[in-house]
Structures are given as structure tokens and as C-alpha cells.
Amino acid sequence: MDTTHTLEQGKPSGGSSESGRTGYGVKEAKTIEPDEKTIAEKASQLADQAKAAVSHAYDETSKGLNRTYEQAKDYSREAAEGLNRTYEQAKEYGREKPVNAALIVFGAGLGLGLVLGSALRPRGGNRRFVRPVINALTEIAAEIF
């Protein structure tokens, strides 16, 4: 903004006609003109605030992800331990009663074969046969274990 004024017949060219003085127009122009230091300081403050907010959000997100990772690790460890216990129990049962274990494996294979076979064939009368066989095998396995 140009703050210099010229006088034409005693009237200021840059000020209002109501002021009647050149000094008043210059003074008014200086108050309207923004102070460069103030803008720089405000920009710096805003940048610092934004940086702090982003840093805080990053820290909170990192903490949340670490908690989630630890929980997932704990759950997977518990699941693996449960599967290992079940596997060991099945091995022990197979050592104690090998005939029963062989019959269970045979029945499970037969049931799985019937289910897969009926799923791959077009709709037919096998559905009346598959469901009772699966139910019977499920009951037998539940009684044994």
C-alpha cells in the first residue's frame, strides 16, 4: 500500500475528504497496513501448534497400535496353546485307543466326502442321506471325546 500522499490545492489525495488533513490519512493508512512481524509470529505460533497436534496424534496412534499388536499377539499365543493341547489330547487318545481313533478318522473322512460330493453334484436325493450320516458321526465323536 502506498502511504505517500500528494497535496492538490490543500486537500489530501489518499485520505478521506472528511479528514481534511494529510497526516490523518497517513496515520489511517499505517493502522490498516498489517505488521509483518505480527503475521510472521502468528504463523510461527500456528505452525508450532499444528506440529504439537500432529505429534500428539502420532503418539496416541502409536500407543493404540502397540496395544492392539500386543493383544493380537496374546490371542494368537493363547489360540496356539489351545490347539497344541487339543492336538496332544488327540495323540494321547490315539495311543490309548487306536481302533476308536481309526474309526473316527474313517467316519470323518466318509462324512467329509459325502458333504463335498453332494455339494459338487446337482440337486438330488443324496441330501436325504447325507444329513443323518453327518448327525450320527457328530454324535459319535461327541460321545467319545
Protein Blocks (a to p, Z undefined) as FASTA:
>chain_A
ZZbdcdeehiafkbcfklopaklmmmmmmmmpccfklmmmmmmmmmmmmmmmmmmmmmmm
mmmmmmmmmmmmmmmmmmmmmmmmmmmmmmmmmmmmmmlmmmmmmmmmmmmmmmmmmmmp
ccdfklmmmmmmmmmmmmmmmmmZZ
